[in-house]
Structures are given as structure tokens and as C-alpha cells.
Amino acid sequence: MRIFAASLATETNSFSPIPTSRESYENTLYFPPGKHPDRGTLCTGPLWVARRRAKQEGFELIEGSCFWAEPSAPTQQASYESMRDEILAQLRAAMPVDGVLLGLHGAMVAHGYDDCEGDLIARVRAIVGPKAIIGAEYDPHCHLTEKRVRGADISILFKEYPHTDFAERAEELVTLVVKAIRRDITPVTSLYDCGMIDVYPTSREPGRGFVEKMKRLEGRDGVLSVSLGHGFTQGDVPEQGTRVLVVTDNAKARGDALAQELGAEIRAKRGTWYPEYLSYDEAITAAYAEPKGPVVVADPSDNAGGGAASDNTNIIRRLLERGLTDAAVGPVWDPVAVQFCHAVGVGATIPLRFGGKTAPTSGMPIDAEATVIGLARDGMQSFGSAKVKFGDGAGVRVGGVEISLISHRTQALGTEIFSALGIDLASKRYIGVKSTNHFHAAYAPIAAKVLYCDGEGPSPLDARKYPFAKARRTIWPHAELPEGRMIL
């Protein structure tokens, strides 16, 4: 048995001002064949898992290239085509193969390509033929287009948000692909469009219970896999929206019925999945009203994980204006400010301008006397079993606020973006994190309370605030909830 594996992934914010080229991928994650380290990353789980399973089970794995870029604007056309064609050339050289494993995100858009994953899978199918088994793993913040789902034999999404289960889902994908190659199963897919888009954290109800329900359904009545495709609000594509994906062992009627049943539950609970979020001034007041800290306040509007710059200064400025102390905010993406801090060293106090650089929605820069309290080179933060780089970093203190400045744009995932920069979170009343929900796994255990706010950055949660040109305006919340429909 011969299986080829590769990965090409990013999450495209169609409204981000940050360009995305091949260099963006190579500066973040690029592993040519055989160079992938012996640890998983968010979108390379299938290759990493298959490497170990190949040794255990005796099949041959041919490794292709792996690419990942931090979320930003649509990828340049030539860049996408060069990465895609690199992988396809490796696949041709590996032929014949019995199966293909693809680690994808699912919300990648390039100039000239609204559905990069569908394009890639179609080209893979043209090479391997109709009998080879194609399996793909996706982030749930994906666009589950008909083209990509129809083109693959098995599609599996992470269930958790925060995405702490990418390795477990990769294990499932490898298991099912191997079984399908051996003809032990006949995978059939059902895909249901909920006619809506929402935000579905699984760290709270009703998302927590829905994940457990999906798990209970698997392995019974011919159901192989159940996935919820959240959709990605900032992706301006025709098939944006929430969809339910069910893979059965040759039990199409059962899969269709289950997809519709789960879709009906999602539709009935629209608007309740994400917790209430406050204005940033309200959130600051609420945090300091708590009898003890730290209170963690998430700002999804400036989440680099959704394509924002992560350099909005509104919350920092308001904390300073209100004279509040024992506060920390981060990460703020500002490579120039980081460079200046490294030049003077820990303990120095300098006039520093930081943040507020990328777009009008970044707010105005902060100009202040800043004391450098910590420095790091090539910093890494934890995200489940993965490590994610934040590059060189600097911790600075301005008045009673300590700020994490980083050189490689990323969201708050692990607490290392503070602790590695000399910022003691345990001593804080207020911890502001630029993230939508991925912070929750690392920060909730240390928080007296978790709040959510709108920092008035470039990526608001409200889908109605975006100037869509391609995404459907006929789905909720843009319009009254339409009828759900089976797609596949």
C-alpha cells in the first residue's frame, strides 16, 4: 500500500490589508519532502500521523511539501499555483499510489481561485484516478464547498474550537483512508447547508454538548464520521456558511437524515452559540469590578488568527486613560518596536511608538515612555500539542499596563507570549488577549472569569458589518433564516 501526504493551508480574510505571497508561507511554515519535524502542527496532522502509522502498519508513505501562512489577505495567484504545482509534481513522481492524505485549512482563497482546496483536490483526482482514496482534514472554519467534498472520498474536520483535537482527527482520517483502500469500508458523504453562519466555541454550551453528541453518533448505524463546518465569516466566497458533513459506510439515507437532523438543531440555536460580548469600555469596567483577578478579556476584532493585524491600540489606550494598573494586553504585532526594545535591552526606558500602523482600524499609535521588562528571540507558544512561533518579542511596561510586542504576527494561544517576555500573569487584574476563542484552552484555567469584548478592530464578529461582494446575503443573519438544503 502506497500513500502520499502533503499540506497546503491558510485562512483567508478577504478584507485583510496584509498581502499574502509564497514568502508568507515560507516565513511561517514550509517543510519540503522529508523535512517535517517529528511533531504535529495544526494543518499537517495527516502527514505526521501517517508517518508513525506507516512504520507500525507496514504501508509506504511518500511525503510531499507542507505549507502554512498566518491568516491574511487572498494569496497571490502565482504563489498559490507554485505551491500547488510543487505538490502535484511530487504526487506525479510518487505514482502509482493507493491513497492521498491532504492537510488543509479549508478557507484558503487566492486571486483567481475562490476554492483553492476544491481546485487542488480536483487536480489530485485527475492524477490518481477514480479508484485511489483521497482523504482531507480541515479546520472547522472552512468553506465546505460541493466541489471539494465531492472530489474527496473522506473529509474530516476538527471538532473542537479551540482546535485542540487536530491530532485525534488526523488519526481518524488515516484509519478511514486505510480501511477504504483495503475495501473494508465504502465511504459515502452527506452534506447539508444550514442557511446561516455563526460562531461556535466548544468551550461552553451549547457547543460543548454538540461536540459530545457528534462523537456519540460515530461508530453506530454505519456512521463513520460527523463534522460541523462552522464557515469563516471573513471569507468573501459564494459558498460561505455553516454546513454539516456526515460520512457513512455505504449508508447514504442514514447520512442524509442525520445531517438534516443535526442541521435543524444548529439552526434552532442560532445566535446562542457565542457568549455575549461587551464594548471594550464595558469589559474593562466589568473586569475591575470582579473581587479578584485575573479576568481574561478576549478581543476577537483584532484576532490575527482571523486575518487581522493584531496592532489595534484601543483597549491599551483606554486602560492608560483610566489610570488602571495590574493589566496586561497582547500580543501586539510591531516588529519595529520589538527591534528598538532589543537594541536597548531589559531595564531600559525609552520613548516608544507602538501599534496603530496597519490600517485605520488599527487605531492611533501609542506614544509613551516604555520600560523594557523582558525579551525573547525566536519565541514559541503552545497550542495543544503544537508549538506556534511568535518570533522575537519584547515585554514593555507603560504606566500600570504591560504589553506583549511580537515580530511574527499571531494570536494569543499559549501564555508564553506573556511569560517569555517578563510579564507575570498571576499578578494581573486584567489580561487582554487578541483572540476569538483559541486562547481559552490555555487562559481559562488561570482566569477568575473570562469576558469577550469588541475592541473595534478590523474583524468584528457581526457578519453584517462586512462589504461582501460574493458571499450570500440570503442567509442568516443577513436575512431571515431560509430553508436548509441537502447539497450532496
N, C-alpha and C positions, 0 to 999 in steps of 0.2 A: 504494500500500500504506500503510495506516494502522495504527500500533501504539501501544498505551497502556502506560505503565510506572509502577509505584508500588512502595512498600516499607512493610511493617509487621512489626516484628521485635523479639523479646526472647527470652531463655532463662529459663524459669520454674522456679525451685526451689520446689517445693510446701511445703517446710519452712522457708523463709526467714522471719525475723521482720520483714523490711523491706517495707513496703507499696509497691504499685505503682499509680500513677494516671496520668492523661494528663500531669500535670505532670512525672512522672518521665521521660517520653519527651521532652517539650518542653525539659527542662533538659539532656538529653543530646544528642539529635539530632532535629531537626524541620525539614524543608525543605518549605515549601509549593510548589506547582507553579512550575517555572522558577527556583527558588532553590537547587537543588542545586549545590554548587561543582564546579569542573572537576577533581575528584579522586574516586577511588573510596573507599567505606567498605565494611566487612565485608558488610553486607546490602543495599547499594544498587548493587552491581556491575552488574546488568542495565540499570538506567536509565542509569548513567554510560557504559557501553559502547555502548548503543544510541544515545545522543546523538551520539557520534562516528561510528558506523556509518551513521546516518541521513544525515549530511552526505556521507559517502563514497559511499553506495549509492543515495541518492535516494528513500528512503522517508520518510514523515512520522511523527515521534514526538510523541505527546501526553504530557506529563509530569504525573503526579499527585503527591500528597504522599508524603513519606518519613518514617517514624518509627522510632526505636530507643531502648530503655531498657536500662540496665545490668541484668544478671540479678538477680532478686529474687523476691518472693512473687507469687502469681497477680494479674493485672491486675484492677482494679475493673471490674465489668460495664459500668457506664455509660461508663467511659473507653474500654474496648475497642470498644464499639458506636459511640461518637462518632468514633473514628479510622477504623474500618471503614466507617462510613456516609459519612464525608468522601471516602474513596477511591472508594466506589461511586457517589456523586453525580458525582464528576469523570468517572468512566467513562461514566455515562449521558449526560453533556453532550458527551462525545467521540464518541459513536456516529454512524455505524457505524465499527467497527474490524475489521481483519482478524486482529489478534493482540493478546495481552496478555502482558506480562512482569512477573513479581512477584518482588521481592527479599524473601525470608522467612528466618526462622531455622529454624523447624520444631519448636521446643519451647516455644511460647507457650501459656500456659493463662490463662484468665480465669474469674472467678466465673460459673458457668453455662455455661462452654464448655471442655470438655476438649481440643477440637481446633479452636483458633482458625483455623489455616490451612485446614483442611478446610471450615470454615464460610465463610471468605472466598472460597475457590475456588468453592464451590457457588453462592454469590451472584453471583460474576463470571460463571459459566457461564449463569445464568438471564438475565443482561443481554445477553451477547454471542451466545448461541445456540450450537447444536451444531457449526457449521461453522468458527467462529473458532478459532484456535490459542492455547491457553493454555500458557505456559511458566513454570516456577518454579525458582528457585535456592535451595538450602538449605544450612545448616551441617550437617555430618555428625552433630552431636549433636542430632539431631531425632527426632521420633516419626513414622516413615513409616507413617501410617495409611492404610488402604484408601481411605477417603473422599477424602483429598486427592490420592493418586496416581491414583485412578480419575477424579477430576474434571478433572485437567490432562492435556494431551497429552504434554508433555515435562517431566520432573523431573530436575534435575541437582544433585548435591551436591559441595561441595569434597572433594577427595581428601586433602589434606594436613592433618595435625594436628601442629604449629601450622598454622593456616589461612592459609598464605602464597599460596594459589592462587585466591583468590576472583575475581580479575580474569580469570584464564585460563578458569575455569569459566563465568563470565558471557559471555565471548567465545563459548564453545561453545554456550551456551544461545541466544544471539542468532542464531548461524549456523543452528542446527537449526530454530528457530522460523521464520526467514525462508524456509528451504528447504521447511518444511511448508506455509507459506502459499502458496508457489508450486507446491505439489503435486509437488515434486521428490522428496520422501520421504513415507512413510506411517508415522509413529512408532507403535510398539506397545510396551507396557510389561509386564515380568515382575517380580513382587515375591515374594521368598522370606523367610520368617521362620525365623531360626536357632534360636529357642527358648532364647535366652540374652542376657545383657548383660555387657559387659566394657569395658575402656578400651584404645584402640587408637592410641597415639602412632605417628607415621610417621617420627620422627627416629631410630628404631632398628629392628632386626629383631625380629619378622617383619613389622612394619607397613611398613617401607621397601620390602621386596620385594613385598609385596602391592599397594602403590600402583603400582609399575612394571609388575606383571602386568596390572592393570586397564587401564593406558594401552596396553599392547601389544595387548590384545584389541579395542580400539576401532578402527573403520575397516576391520575384516575380517569376512567372512561375514555381512554385514548388521548388524553391531553398531555402533550409533551412540554409546552411552554406557553406562558401567558405574560404579555408585556403591555405596559401603558406608555404610549408615546405622548409626552407632555406637549410637544411642539416647542418652538422657540419664537417668542414674541417679536424679537428684534430682527428676524429674518423676513425680508420682503420677497416672498416667493408664493407662487399660486397655490401650493398645497400646504400652506401653513395651517396648523391646528392640532387639536387633540385627537388621537386615534388609538384604538385597542387592537392588539395583534395577538392572535391565538394560533399556535402550531399544534396540529394533531397528527396522530398516526393513522392516516387514511380515514379520518372521520370528519369529513367536511361539514356535514349537517350539524354535528355536535359543536364544532368550532364556530360556525356561524351563529348558532343560538347563544353560545357562551359570550362571544364578542358583543352581541347585541345586549345581552343581559348586563354585562359589566358596563357597557357604554351608557345604558339607561341610568345606572347608579351614579356614574360620573356626572351626567347631565343634571340629575336631580339635586346634586350637591354643589352645583356651580356657585362660585362666589364665597364658599365656606372653606376652601382648602387652605388658603394662605391666611396667616394671622393678621389682625388689624395692624395697620401701620400709621404712625403719627407724623405730624410735621416735625422737623428736626428740633425746633424750639420746645414743642410739647414733649418730645422724647428726652431732651436734656432735663427739663423740669421734673418729669416722672422718675428719671434715674436718680436724681439727687434727693427725691422725696422718699426713696427707699431707706429703711432703717440701717441697712448695711450694704456694702458692695462686695465684689464688683458687679455692676449692672452692665451687661453687654448689649450694645445698641448697634444693630446692623443697618447699613445704608445700601440697599440694592441699587439705588440710582447711579452709583459711581462704581459699580462692580466690574473690575477688569475681566472677570470670568464671563461676562456678558458682552464684552467688547468696548466697555467704557475706558476712559483714560486712567482712572484712579488718581486724578490730581485735583479733584474738586475741593475747595477750601471752606465751603460754607459752614460746616459744623465746627471746624477748628476756630474759625474767626468768631463764631458766636460764643464758644466756650471762653475765649480770651476776653471778649467784650463783657461777658457776665462775671469775669473775675473768678471763675471756678478753678478748683485745684484737684489734685489727685486724679487726673484724667489722662487717658492715652488714646490716640487715634492712629489708624494705619490700615493698610500701607498707602503711602503717598508716593506715586511714581514721579521721580525727579532726578534723573541721572546727573544733571549738572550740580544740583545741591549736594548730592552724595559725594561727588568728586571734590567739592570745596571742603566738605567735612573731613574727608580722608586726608586732604592736604594739610589741615591744621592739627588734627589728632584729638584724641579724647581729652576732655578737660578744657579745651579752648572755647572761648566765647567770641562769636563773630557776627557781624551784620549779615543776615542770610535772607535771600528771597527764595521762597519755595512754593510749589503748587501753582495752580491757576494758569497753566501755559497752553494747553492743547486746543481749547475751543471756548467760546463764550460760556458754555455750560460748565466750564471748569471753575468759574468764579474768578475773583481777582487774586493775584499772588499775595502771599503773606510776607510782609517785610518786618523783620524783628531781630532783636539781639538773641541769638540762639546759642545755647551751650551744648557742645557735643558730649553725649554721655555713653556712647557705645558705637563700635564699628565692626563690620564683618566683611570678609571677602568671599565671593562665590557662595553666598548663603543659600541654604536649603530649608524648606519647611515640609512637615509631614502632612500627608493626605491619605488616611487609611494606611495601607501597606506601601504606598508610593511616596517618593520624595520629589518635591517640586521646587525648582530654583527660583530665588528672588534676586540673585546677583549680588553685587556689592550693596551694602546697606549702611545707614547711619541712624542712630537714635539721637534726637535733639530735644532739649527742654526749652520751652518758651513760656515764661510765667509758670502757671501751675499745670501746663499741658505738655505731655511728652509725645513726640511724633515719630513714627517709623517711616523713614525715607528709603526707597529702594530704587535700584537701577534697572532691574528687569521687571517689566510690568506683569503683575499677577494679583489675584485677590487674596484675602485673608483665608487661609486654610488651616495651617498649624500655628501654634502660639510662638513658634520660633521667630516669626517676623518681628516680634517684640523682644522676647527674651535674649535672642542673639545680639540685640542692639542695645543692651543695658537697661531695658525697660521692665520693671518688676510689676507684673500684672496683679499679683496678690494684694498689693498695697493700694490699688486704684478703686475709686468710687465709680468711675465711668470708663468703659472701654468701648470705643467706637471702631467698628470693623467695616471695611468696604467689601461687602459680600451679600448675596441674596439668601443662601442657606447652607452653602458648603462649610462655612465656619462652624456650624452647630456641633459637629462631632467632637471638635477639639475644645471649643469655648464653653459650651453648655455645662460641662462638668465643673467648671471653675466659677460659674456665674450664680449670683444670688437671684438674678432674674434676667430674662432675655427680652428685649424690645426690638421693634422694627420701625424705621422711620424713612421718610422721603427727604433726602438731602438736596433735592432739586438739581441733581446731576443729569447727565445726558441720557440715562437709560431708566426712565420711570417704569414701574410695574404695569401701569394702566395702558393697555394695548391701544386705546383710543387716542393716545397722545402722539402717535407716530404718523408721519405723512406717507402712508403706504401707496405704492403705485401698482403692485402686483398681488399682494395678499388680499384674500377675500374680505370684503366689507359686509358680507351677507351672514357671517357667523357671529355668535355671542362673544364678547359684549358689544360689538359694533352694531348689532341689530338684535331683534327678538330671536330667541332660540329656534333655529329651523329644525326640520325633521332630521334625525340621524339616518345614515345610509350605509349599506354594505358596499365596499369598494371591490373587494376581492374574496 
